[in-house]
Amino acid sequence: MPTLIGHHSVKDKDHWLASLRRKEFFGLIGVTNIREFVDPKNPTHVAVMMDVPDMEEFHALMGTPAASEAMAHDGVLPESLVVLVEA
């Protein structure tokens, strides 16, 4: 199961950290072990690390309106999103 890191900017770090939406959203495709990170020098720059059972399913899910809705709910600036996959 590949591990993925996604980093991006958010409008409000505290709101993003408190949100349960990402675990609910990624849970739809069996993503586990979601961990959140915050850049201590720039608290609007955050990251998630997670174990993704199916990368094709992940990419398909990320292309849906539900993904845009979840990111908007969490205050994610989608244009800043970068996804890295464990090599």
N, C-alpha and C positions, 0 to 999 in steps of 0.2 A: 504494500500500500504506500504510494508516494506521499511524502510530506511536502506541503506547499506553504509558502510565505507570501502574503499579500501586504504591500505597504501603500499608504495613501494619506492624504490630508483630510482632516475633519473640521467642521465648524466649531464643535464644542467637545473637548476631550471627556469631560465628566459625563455628558449625555451619552457619548459613544460607549464609554466603559460600562455605564449602568444598563445599557440596552440588552435585552434578551433576544432581540430580533435575529441577530446573526446566527445564534445557536439554533433557533427554531427554523430559520431559512435553510441553513446548510444541513440540518438534521434530516431534511426531506430526502437527501440522497446518501445518507449514512455517514456523513463527515463526523469524525470524532476528534477528541483531544485538542479542542480549540483553545489556544492561548493568546492573550492580548498583550501588546507591548506599546510603550509610549516613549518617544524621544525626549529625554530629560532637558535637552537644550531647546527643543521646539515642540511643546506639548500638543500642537495641532497635527504633528506627524506621528502616525500610529501604524501598527502592523498586527496582523494575525498570523499564527502558525497553526496548521491543522493537518490531520491525516485524511486523505481523500481516497476512497475505495475505487472510484472510477473517474478518470480525468475527462473522458468524453462526456459523461453525465454532468460533471462540473461545468465544462465549457458551455454545454447546452443550457444549463440552468442560468448561468451568468448572462446569457443573451435574451432572457425573458423580461417582460414588463415587471414581473414580481421581483427580479433582482434590482431593477431601477427603483422600485418602490421601497425595498428594504434598505438600499443605500441612502435614499432620501430620508427615510425615517431615522436612520442613524447619523445623518449629517455628513455622510461621506461625499467628498468632492470627486466624482467619478473620473474626471479627466486626469486626476493624479494617480490613479490606481496602477500599480505594477505588480505582476504576479510572477513569482519565482518558484520553480519546481525542483525538488531534490534530484540531483544528478546521480 
